Structure formats: structure tokens, C-alpha cells
């Protein structure tokens, strides 16, 4: 073992005055650059947060959202805020109320005289177009009315026609006099694992009421009627999300956002160029390689379904809440569909085995009142399983692939293991939270890292 150096030898050598001046100047410039970069990132985050953190909250906000008193939700079999302390020891949990199909009301809930119930056939082009227009004009937009979500027609068919779908669960409200579609709510069948216990549930989505009818209190009756129809099929639990706090979340997550096309985002007013920050420097900050770097990564094919499904199921065992795919479900949700869902596998060059997979789906927004751009293309992280490839490398490739497919921004929740790559890949947190809810089920709450369930 060598002797320690004398103290004098540990000190840096004396610098010339000019050298010190340059160092101070460079340090000041670096500090200013860091401050400018931080301001630009905050500006991007603020705009993105306004748009995307509202995604799951708009539908629920049409109902009573007062945290102290939820007149509708206090009548429903959901965990109330006052019962939160009783949940920590529940484990996988149990139903809040127990009924049989014989107990279910036989007739639809009544609507006011000028409206009537309607089942929406999304395989019929005319009815699909009606649903698309209702959502496009009334569903979700940012607070400044600059962007509005634009679920494509093909996306709606993908989202609403999984294996086991029921037409009676695609529920609309029409005006009797002219048959105009003015409200919508949907349910689709799903199988999830909750604290390692399988549950047959439905996923509730697309709760939308025409803007001019928000005072008619249609949303609560829509929820009651879709519940009745689901119960008729002997299904008693549901999962849903909202951007607001209702009774009572089982877990919550933040959205994180990664700019892919900063020049366009700035030009459409989605973000702005920070003071003393040039467009060239901004574009350099978010630049990506021209092609993925992981050997063997390629688009998923039908032949990959058995191996990729097995891989994802194995990966999901790490988490307390996740979807429990059959191969049929997996094929529906993950096989690539142009403009809808993009899925990739990593095929080991030597063995030919599928070692990893990643996917994202497309949810664009209409750009309102901009002469040069009509659409903001957003990719959402969907199902990922990183077993051999480091997750940060796999997600860097996902960003590259999203950019190659002309997406402008990439969004991901801080669930599962996602937090491990956010910093390295220049993701920025949004201001809002996405809350997960269980209908007619109480169980132990969980942290976001325990959850791997992504709802559309």
C-alpha cells in the first residue's frame, strides 16, 4: 500500500491570469446555457401538460368532481375516500357488492323524453363516422382551444372490437326527432391480474356528451346504463382512468413527454423557443439517430405472436396490476396496424428467439386555427418487455422508430419501470396525474411502479 500524497501535491497547479479569465467566462456561459435550456424544457412541458394530462379527465369532469362530495359516485360500489385507511391489509381484495344476473334490472334506465338509447355499430361506416365526429368535436381539447384529440376511425375500430366485444356495450344516446348522436360510452372485455389474482373486467372509455348538452346530466345515466348492460353478461368489475380525483384511485401516474419534432411544436404554438435559445440548438438537443441501434429489432409479425405473448406475460409478472393477454388478445392489440399501433420485437441474431418487444399507439390531435399544420402526431408508449436489451436502449429505439414514422411527440406514464429511462432520454414531466380506478372492487393501493396497465 503506497503512502498518501503530501497535501501540496493534491492542490492544482497555479494558473495564469488569462487562463483563469477564460475558465470563468466559460463557466458563466455554461451556466447561462443550462438556465436557458431549463426554461425551454419548462415551456415545452407546460404546453404538453395542458394537452395530454387532461386525456382521461375530460369525460369524468362532466360529472360532479367536488372532492368533498361526489353525489353520483357516493351511490356507486367504489371505495370512498373515508375508507382509505382500511385498504392497506386487503391484498388482492374483494367485491364491494355481490349480485347475480337475476338481480339486474331488466329494462334500460329512462332518459328524458327527447332522447333515446342507441347501440352504435362501428362496423357500419355511417355509424362509425357519427361516433368519430362526436368525439372529434366534443371529447377532449386543451384549455386554450388550440388542439383537440382526433381518434382516427381505424383507431376506434381497433379500440372497440377486441375478441369478445359486445355491440350492446357500444352505447349511444340519440335525439328522437332527427336521430343525431349526442352522447357515447363504451365498454370492452378484458382480463387483468390484480395482485396476482385474475379478474374478468371491462374497460370503460369514450364517455362523451355533446358540448351543448353538458347541463342535462347525461353522464351519470350513461354510466348506470353501461353498468347494467355489462352486469347482464355476468361481469361485475371495471377499470377506468381519469385526470381528476374521484373515489378512490387504486394507483396514480404522471405523464412524461419527449419532443421528437421540436421545430413543428414551436411553429404550431405547442411550445416556444426559449430566450437566447436558437432553433438549431433546440433541434440538436432532441436529435435522434437515423435508425435503431439494437441488433435484430424489426416490426412484429403474425409468426411472432406466440413467443412475444409469452415474453410479455413473463415480464408482467413483476407488477401488481397488468393485462393478462391470451394469444388472441395479444394478436389483436399488438400486431402492427398502420396509423394505429406500432409494435417491434428484438430477434436474437444467433438463436432466432424473441428476446424483447416494445410498442406504441397513435393518438393525433387536430391543430386548430393554424394555416400551415392540421395535425399534431403523438405516440403513446403501450406494451414493452425488456428482458435482455437494457430498457433505456429499447426505448431509445422506440423514440427513433416513432420519429421515423413522423410522430412529433412521444408520451409515457411513469408506471412499471419507465422512470429508469426518462432522464437519459430527455423526457419531461407533465403537470397532471392520471388516476386508475376499480369499479366494485376494493384492494390494497399500489405505487405507480407496481402498475403496468395502459388503457387507451
ZIGI-V989183 format. One record per run of one state. SS is the DSSP state (~ for helix, > for strand, _ for the rest). FROM is the first residue (numbers start at 0). TO is the last residue. If there is no record, write none. Layout:
ss->SS from->FROM to->TO
ss->SS from->FROM to->TO
This chain:
ss->_ from->0 to->5
ss->~ from->6 to->9
ss->_ from->10 to->15
ss->~ from->16 to->51
ss->_ from->52 to->55
ss->~ from->56 to->60
ss->_ from->61 to->71
ss->~ from->72 to->74
ss->_ from->75 to->79
ss->~ from->80 to->85
ss->_ from->86 to->92
ss->> from->93 to->93
ss->_ from->94 to->99
ss->~ from->100 to->102
ss->_ from->103 to->113
ss->> from->114 to->118
ss->_ from->119 to->123
ss->~ from->124 to->137
ss->_ from->138 to->139
ss->> from->140 to->140
ss->_ from->141 to->145
ss->> from->146 to->148
ss->_ from->149 to->151
ss->~ from->152 to->159
ss->_ from->160 to->165
ss->~ from->166 to->168
ss->> from->169 to->174
ss->_ from->175 to->179
ss->> from->180 to->193
ss->_ from->194 to->195
ss->> from->196 to->208
ss->_ from->209 to->209
ss->~ from->210 to->215
ss->_ from->216 to->216
ss->~ from->217 to->230
ss->_ from->231 to->236
ss->> from->237 to->241
ss->_ from->242 to->249
ss->> from->250 to->258
ss->_ from->259 to->260
ss->~ from->261 to->266
ss->_ from->267 to->277
ss->~ from->278 to->284
ss->_ from->285 to->295
ss->> from->296 to->298
ss->_ from->299 to->300
ss->~ from->301 to->315
ss->_ from->316 to->319
ss->> from->320 to->322
ss->_ from->323 to->325
ss->~ from->326 to->333
ss->_ from->334 to->335
ss->> from->336 to->336
ss->_ from->337 to->339
ss->> from->340 to->346
ss->_ from->347 to->352
ss->> from->353 to->361
ss->_ from->362 to->363
ss->> from->364 to->366
ss->_ from->367 to->373
ss->> from->374 to->375
ss->_ from->376 to->376
ss->> from->377 to->380
ss->_ from->381 to->383
ss->> from->384 to->385
ss->_ from->386 to->389
ss->~ from->390 to->403
ss->_ from->404 to->407
ss->> from->408 to->412
ss->_ from->413 to->417
ss->~ from->418 to->421
ss->_ from->422 to->426
ss->> from->427 to->438
ss->_ from->439 to->440
ss->> from->441 to->441
ss->_ from->442 to->446
ss->~ from->447 to->449
ss->> from->450 to->450
ss->_ from->451 to->455
